[in-house]
Amino acid sequence: MDSQTLTGPLLYIVIAWGIVTAAFLVLWLRRSLLASHEDDQIFLDAAEEHMAREQRELVAKIEALSKPIMGTGILAGVLLLVIAGMLLKPGLQGLF
């Protein structure tokens, strides 16, 4: 079995997949770090309103990351399937 090198369109798709996957992991890590600072329950009186405001801002940041995380995750998965299809295509063509 000869070694197969990545050339042409496959190389560009692998590079794109690497970039998208790296972006996904960075966004996911950022969200995880923000979520570690979030409190499930806070008991505050009127004098500690600034703490409640900080928690609301934190939740808003976490929610704002949800769509980009979902989008990059789906795109990384689709690109991975395309790469697998391109790698398997020559072998499958020989079967049929």
C-alpha positions in Angstrom: 0.0 0.0 0.0 1.6 3.3 -1.1 1.5 6.3 1.1 -1.0 9.0 0.3 -0.1 12.6 0.6 -2.5 15.5 1.1 -2.5 17.6 -2.0 -4.9 19.9 -3.9 -8.3 20.5 -2.5 -8.0 18.0 0.2 -5.0 19.9 1.7 -7.0 23.1 1.8 -10.0 21.4 3.4 -7.8 19.9 6.1 -6.2 23.3 6.8 -9.7 24.9 7.0 -10.8 22.1 9.3 -7.8 22.7 11.6 -8.6 26.4 11.8 -12.3 25.9 12.4 -11.6 23.2 15.0 -9.1 25.5 16.8 -11.6 28.3 16.8 -14.2 25.9 18.2 -11.9 24.8 21.0 -10.9 28.4 21.9 -14.6 29.5 22.1 -15.5 26.4 24.1 -12.6 27.0 26.5 -13.6 30.7 26.9 -17.2 29.7 27.7 -15.9 27.1 30.2 -13.8 29.7 32.0 -16.7 32.1 32.1 -19.0 29.5 33.5 -16.6 28.6 36.2 -17.1 32.1 37.6 -20.9 31.9 37.5 -22.7 31.2 40.7 -25.8 29.0 40.7 -27.4 30.9 43.5 -26.6 34.3 45.0 -28.4 35.7 48.0 -27.9 39.5 47.8 -29.5 42.5 49.5 -29.9 45.9 48.0 -26.4 47.0 48.9 -24.8 44.2 46.8 -26.6 45.1 43.5 -23.2 45.4 41.8 -22.6 41.7 42.3 -26.0 40.8 40.8 -25.1 43.1 37.8 -21.8 41.3 37.3 -23.6 37.9 37.3 -26.1 39.1 34.7 -23.3 40.4 32.5 -21.5 37.1 32.9 -24.6 35.1 31.9 -25.1 37.4 28.9 -21.5 36.7 27.8 -22.0 33.0 28.1 -25.2 33.1 26.2 -23.5 35.2 23.4 -21.0 32.5 22.9 -23.6 29.7 22.4 -24.3 30.4 18.7 -20.6 30.8 17.6 -19.8 27.6 19.5 -22.6 25.7 17.8 -21.7 27.1 14.4 -18.0 26.3 14.5 -18.8 22.8 16.0 -21.2 22.0 13.2 -18.8 23.3 10.6 -15.9 21.3 12.0 -18.0 18.2 11.9 -19.1 18.8 8.3 -15.6 19.4 7.2 -14.5 16.2 8.9 -17.1 14.3 7.0 -16.0 15.9 3.7 -12.4 14.9 4.4 -13.4 11.3 5.2 -15.5 11.2 2.1 -12.7 12.5 -0.1 -10.3 9.9 1.5 -12.7 7.0 1.1 -13.9 7.9 -2.4 -11.0 6.2 -4.4 -11.4 3.0 -2.3 -15.1 2.9 -2.7 -14.9 3.5 -6.5 -12.9 0.3 -6.8 -15.6 -1.8 -5.2 -18.4 -0.8 -7.6 
